[in-house]
């Protein structure tokens, strides 16, 4: 009887821990907030790539990944559950990242460091200003997130 209770507790804990994770992907992007305004945020983001263009695009995408899925201290992510959102709105995210739709919400993008050559490629820092109000509204219109208060 004691073994049955222990086995039940073990199974319940494993199931509970398996379901507790709400985020599928951890974004290890090097992104930090520079400033916040009403409806906009400016971040410094680091990107990597084989060329300057690829590294800049990677930095911009990293900024959006963190704003969308990870958030910052005192700044929640726009999307709470990345895996559910990506499953439900796969076409949206395909267009958003692969077809550069994210640039629609970029107010500015300025290189803040020179291109640094590393053993694994090139590294660059980019200051990216994102129109978070327009981004949130677009996410709502495309039913990726629910409207606030509904």
C-alpha positions in Angstrom: 0.0 0.0 0.0 2.8 2.4 0.9 4.5 1.6 -2.5 1.2 2.4 -4.3 1.0 5.8 -2.5 4.6 6.7 -3.3 4.1 5.7 -7.0 1.0 7.8 -7.2 2.7 10.8 -5.7 5.7 10.3 -8.1 3.4 10.2 -11.1 1.4 13.2 -10.0 4.6 15.3 -9.5 6.0 14.3 -12.9 2.7 15.2 -14.6 2.5 18.4 -12.8 6.1 19.5 -13.5 5.6 18.5 -17.2 2.5 20.7 -17.5 4.0 23.6 -15.5 6.2 24.9 -18.4 4.3 27.6 -20.4 7.2 28.7 -22.6 8.6 26.3 -25.2 11.7 28.2 -26.2 14.1 30.1 -24.1 15.5 33.1 -26.0 19.1 33.7 -25.0 19.3 36.8 -27.0 21.3 39.6 -25.6 18.7 42.3 -25.4 18.3 45.2 -23.0 15.9 48.0 -22.6 17.3 51.5 -23.4 14.0 53.5 -23.0 10.3 53.1 -22.7 7.6 55.5 -24.0 3.9 55.3 -24.3 3.3 52.8 -27.1 7.0 52.2 -27.9 10.2 50.6 -26.5 13.8 51.0 -27.5 16.1 48.1 -27.0 19.8 47.3 -27.6 20.0 43.9 -29.3 23.0 41.8 -30.3 22.9 39.8 -33.5 25.2 37.2 -35.1 25.7 36.3 -38.8 28.0 35.6 -41.6 27.7 39.1 -42.9 26.7 42.6 -41.6 23.2 42.3 -43.2 22.5 38.9 -41.6 23.9 40.0 -38.2 21.7 43.2 -38.2 18.6 41.2 -39.2 19.4 38.7 -36.4 19.6 41.5 -33.9 16.3 42.9 -35.0 14.6 39.6 -34.8 16.1 38.9 -31.4 14.6 42.2 -30.2 11.1 41.2 -31.4 11.4 37.6 -30.0 12.2 39.0 -26.5 9.4 41.7 -26.7 6.9 39.1 -27.9 7.8 36.0 -25.9 10.2 36.7 -23.0 9.6 40.3 -21.8 11.8 42.3 -19.5 11.7 43.1 -15.8 8.6 45.3 -15.2 7.6 44.6 -18.9 5.6 41.5 -19.5 5.9 39.7 -22.9 3.1 40.5 -25.4 2.4 36.8 -25.8 2.2 34.7 -22.6 2.5 31.2 -24.1 4.8 31.0 -27.0 4.2 27.3 -27.9 0.4 27.7 -28.0 0.7 30.9 -30.0 3.1 29.4 -32.5 0.9 26.4 -32.9 -2.3 28.4 -33.3 -0.8 31.1 -35.5 2.0 29.4 -37.4 1.3 31.2 -40.7 1.4 34.6 -38.9 4.8 33.9 -37.3 6.2 32.5 -40.5 5.3 35.7 -42.3 6.4 37.8 -39.3 10.0 36.5 -39.1 10.8 34.7 -42.3 9.2 37.3 -44.6 10.4 40.3 -42.5 6.9 41.5 -41.5 8.4 42.5 -38.2 9.9 45.5 -39.9 6.5 47.0 -40.2 6.6 47.7 -36.4 10.2 49.0 -36.3 10.3 52.7 -35.9 14.1 52.8 -36.2 17.1 50.6 -36.3 20.6 52.0 -35.7 23.9 50.1 -35.5 25.3 50.9 -32.0 28.6 49.0 -32.4 31.0 48.2 -35.2 30.9 44.7 -36.7 33.0 42.4 -34.6 34.5 39.4 -36.2 34.5 36.3 -34.0 35.5 32.6 -34.6 31.8 31.7 -35.2 30.9 34.7 -37.4 30.2 38.3 -37.0 28.6 40.1 -34.0 26.9 43.5 -34.0 24.8 45.6 -31.6 21.7 47.4 -32.9 19.4 49.9 -31.2 15.9 49.0 -32.3 12.8 51.1 -31.5 9.5 49.1 -31.7 6.0 50.5 -31.9 4.5 48.2 -29.3 1.1 49.7 -29.5 0.8 48.9 -33.2 2.3 45.5 -32.7 -0.2 44.6 -29.9 -3.1 45.9 -32.1 -1.9 43.7 -35.0 -1.6 40.7 -32.8 -5.2 41.2 -31.6 -6.5 41.7 -35.1 -4.8 38.5 -36.3 -6.2 36.7 -33.2 -2.8 35.8 -31.9 -3.7 37.4 -28.5 -7.0 38.4 -27.1 -8.0 42.0 -26.8 -7.3 43.5 -23.4 -10.3 43.1 -21.1 -12.2 40.5 -23.2 
